[in-house]
Amino acid sequence: MHQYLLGSIGPRPICFASTIDKDGRPNLSPFSFFNVFSTNPPILVFSPARSGRTGATKNTLDNVLEVPEVTINVVTHDMVQQMSLASSPYEKGVNEFIKSGFTPIDSEVVKPSRVAESPVQFECRVNEVVALGDGGGSGNLVICEILRFHVREDILNEAGRIDQTKIDLVARMGGDFYCRAHGDALFEIPKPLMTVGVGVDQLPPSIRAASELTGNHLGQLGQLEQLPDEMEGVQQMNREQAVAAAIELLNHHKIEEAYKLLAKNLHDEQ
């Protein structure tokens, strides 16, 4: 079950969690059962699961139950090997900042330190911990409210937003695999926030039946708010040329032009 879940649900963002126990001893551990669940209030949730072999709880969970504060630090490609080292099963009380070579910096509103090497750091209060079971592999939802966060300026674009081509995040996959959100791995799909597409079902049968068009291609064409019927100036081609040219247009997000080319040149096949 564990391997099927982790092998099929991914890539998973990584929560690099810094906590302290009641005696002030630090712990630094990564968790890939993690995501953001609200922006108002800003809520992050991660889950330090019990050991699948022994059922023992993680030091991170023990710490947030004693001191309900945590800093969550994003993980980039430049940090991934040190982060992996920090995940080693060190004994309670061992300082993973020292073992992994990361630099602790004081937080401003919570007690646990932040990771200086991380370009985005969240200072959080733990609002609630929800135990999902008491056996091996059982999760514990740590529901955190962001009180303050820190963003390194060199990853921002001209608009002051985080530039996805600069932050170079990594994510967890199954087994020993990770995924790097960088270079050719990044692609954009305009969000249909203010538009309602006609849907794949409204495309002409000749287009829906074109075997060269993938589900992604049809999904793009279905995003048109209305199907254009004006074909003036659209080039007449043979079927193979028209489909190849339309796919090239779709690759460049020229959806209306691609539709017109297909509608004109595949029309006779209906």
N, C-alpha and C positions, 0 to 999 in steps of 0.2 A: 504493500500500500504506500509506504513512504517513498519508494523509488518511483512508482508510477506517478504520484502526485508531484514530486519535485522535477521529474523528467518531462512532464507535460504542461505544468503551469509555470510559465516563465516568459521572458526574463523577469526576475523579481528584483526590485530595488533593495538596496542594502542599508539597514539601519546600523550605524556604528555607534553603539550606546556607551556613554560614560556615566558611571554611577559611583556612589560611595555607600559603605555600610555605616552602622550607628557609631562605629569607632573612627570614622573618617578615612578608612582605607579604600583606595580607588580600585575600580574594575573597568576594563575596556573590552567590549565584545561585540562582534557583528552578528546581525540576525537578518535573514532574508524573508521571513514572514513579516512584511512591513509595507505600509503605504500611508498616504494622506487621505483623510475621510471627511474633512470639512474645512471650509475657509472662514466661516463665521459662526462659532469661534474656530480658530485654526487648530485642528486636531490631527495628530499623528498616532497610529496604532502599530505596535509591534508585538511579537509573541515569542518569548523565550520558552521553548517547549521543554518538558521533562526529558531526561535521557531515555532513549529507546531501549537501552540495555539494562539500566538499573532503576529507572523511574525517579532518579534524584533530580532536584530542582537546580537551575542554573544560579550562579552567584548573582547575576544581574537581577533575577527575580527576587531573590532573598534581599538584595540591597534596596530595591524600590519599595518593598514592603516595610523596610526599616526607615528609609529616608525617601519619601515619595517625590523625588526630583531626578531628572536625567537630562543630559545633553545628547542630542542626536546629530551626528556628523555625516555628511554625504561622503561617498567613496568614489574617488577618481582613479583612472588608470595608473597615475603616478604613485598611488598609495596601496595598490591592491595586494602586493606581496607582503608588505608589512601588516596590512589588515588581516591577511590569512594567518600570519604568524600569531597575531593577537587572539585568534580563535582557538589556539591550542588549549587543552584542558589543564591549565595551570591550577595549582592548589589555591584555595581561598586565602586571600591576603597577599598573593603575588601581584606586583604592579605591572600590568600589561603595557602601560606607557613605556616603562623601562625596558621590558623584554622585547617589544616590537620597535623601539627606537622613535616613537612618536613624541611630539612636544606638547606637554600639557600647558594650557593657558587658562587663567582664572576666568570664570564666568562672571556676569554682572548682577544677575538676579537669582541664580541658583547655586548650590554648593558644588556639584560635580564639575570638573574641569572640561574644557573644550579641547578638540584636537586641532592644533595650529595648522597642520598640513591640509586640512579639509577646507575647500573654498566656500562651503555653506554650513553653518553650525546653528542648531536650534536649541535654545534654552527652554526647558519644559517643566511644567508641574504635572505630576502623575495624578489624574483625577480619579481613576478607578482601575482595579485589576480584576479581571474576570477569569476565573479558573474554568477551563473547559473539560476537566477530568482529573483523575489522580493516578492514572496509570502511565506506563512508559509511552512517550510520544505525545502526551497530552499537552495542548497549548495553554498559554495564559495571556490573555489580551491585556496589554498594558496601554491604557488610553491616556494619552498625553496632550496637554494643552500648551501650545507655544506661547511663551511669555515674551521672548525676544529672540531675534535671529540676526545673524551676521553673514554678510555676503561680500566676498572679495571683489574689489572693483575691476580687476583685470578680466573677469569673466562676463562683464556687462557689455551690452551693445550701446549704440549711440542713443537709443531711447531709454536707457537705464534698466532694461530687462536682461535677464540671464540669456546669454547667447548659447544656444544649444550646440553650436559648432566649437565652442571654446571650453565648456565645462568638462567634457570628456569623461562622462560617468561610466561606471561599470555596473553590471547586474549579474545576478546569480542564475545559473541554469542547473540541470541535474548533474549528479556525480561530481566530478572535478571541474566541470565546465563553467566558464563565465562568458559574458557578452559585453562587448565594448560599444558604447553609443558614440561612434566617431566615424568620420569619412563616409564611405559608401553605405555604411549601415544606417545612416540617417536619410529619411525622405519625408516630404511634406504632403499632406492631404488637407485641402481647405475644409474647415469645419462648416457644415450646413446649419449655422446657428440662426440665421435670419431668413433662410430659404427653405422651400419644400420642393423636392424633386418629384418629377412625374412618376418615377419608379421604373424598374425593369419591365414590369408587366405591360407598360404602355408603349414600349418600343415596338417597331414593326416586326412581324414574325421573321422576316428575312434577316434582320439584324440579330435577333435572339437566336436564330438557328445557325448563325455563322460559326463553324467549329473553331476557327482561328481565334475568335474572341474569347477571352477568359472571363471568369466571374468578375474579376477586378475591372476589366474593360466595360462590361455591361453595367457594373455599379457606377462607374464614372458617367456613362451616358445617361443613366437613370437620374443623375443629379440635376439635369436640365430642368428648369422651372416650367418650360413649355417647349414642345417640339417645334422647331422652325419648319415652315413649309415653303419658304422662299429659297429656290435652288438656283437662281440666276447667278451665273459666273462660276458655278461648281464644275470642275473638270470631269469630263467623261473618260472613264478608264475601264480596263477589263477588271474582272472580279478580283483576281489575285493582287493586282496593283493597287486597287482601291482599298482593300482590307489592310495591306501592308502600310499604305500611306496614312490610313486612319489610325492605326496603332501607333505610328510615329507621332501623329498629332496628339493622341491621348497621353503619350509619354511626356509631352510638353504642356499638358493641362489645357490644350486647345479643344475643348469638348464640343462646342457648337460646330466648329469646322469639321471635326471628325464625324459628327452625326450627319451633317449635310452630305459629306462624301459617301458615306455608307448608304444613306437613304436614296441618293440619286443612282448609285451604281449597283446596288443590290435590289432595287425596287422590282425589277422584272422577275426575281426569283420567288416572290410571294405567291 
